[in-house]
């Protein structure tokens, strides 16, 4: 019997009953035979990012060290986030900032779902960040779900068939990326840096 793929899920919402949490729970139930999806619960416990607190990675604050260890131990990462004021939620961006110098996301397969009222601005911004820190993301491993509250209920069941099919495509691509390993192709490249 094969060992299930370990996926660390990170929700950009701090609300316990958010649609993003519901999406993660729905995917965990749908794919329980193939993957284990563990929701990271410590987002609000991370201190504000400060490079002065991270001069030596071995001495990082305990919540930061725990977050980094969870990413390293996972085969892949699933980020599911709303958009706040057409931007990335501050707690999520703060968490990712803590991994830039220590490079936990480098070469890690990452699926990105932005689900909210809209989501396109936050999605573009976060995708750029994830690519700059060398996450492995393909076109099929990302999805924007606008009007998400009309597409999932509190059970949680994804009630919108097109959204369900797109999520199945995303999960298949993420699982394939894990199995393919370092030799996989078709991942997006970082956007050019603006040096002006």
JOPE-V476205 format. One record per backbone hydrogen bond with DSSP energy under -1.0 kcal/mol. NH is the residue of the N-H (numbers start at 1). CO is the residue of the C=O. Records with the same first field share a line. If there is no record, write none. Layout:
BEGIN
NH: CO, CO
END
This chain:
BEGIN
5: 34
7: 36
8: 76
9: 38
10: 78
12: 80
18: 15
22: 18
23: 19
24: 20
25: 21
26: 22
27: 23
28: 24
29: 25
30: 26
31: 27
34: 31
35: 31
36: 5
38: 7
40: 9
45: 42
53: 50
54: 51
59: 56
60: 57
65: 61
66: 62
67: 63
68: 64
69: 65
70: 66
71: 67
72: 68
73: 69
75: 6
76: 6
77: 109
78: 8
79: 111
80: 10
81: 113
84: 87
87: 84
93: 89
94: 90
95: 91
96: 92
97: 93
98: 94
99: 96
100: 97
103: 99
107: 134
108: 105
110: 136
111: 77
112: 141
113: 79
114: 143
115: 81
116: 145
123: 119
124: 120
125: 121
126: 122
127: 123
128: 124
129: 125
130: 126
131: 127
132: 128
133: 129
134: 131
135: 130
136: 108
141: 138
143: 112
145: 114
147: 117
148: 116
150: 147
151: 148
153: 157
159: 151
160: 151
164: 160
165: 161
166: 162
167: 163
168: 164
169: 165
170: 166
171: 167
172: 168
173: 169
174: 170
175: 171
176: 172
177: 173
178: 174
179: 175
180: 176
181: 177
184: 181
188: 137
END
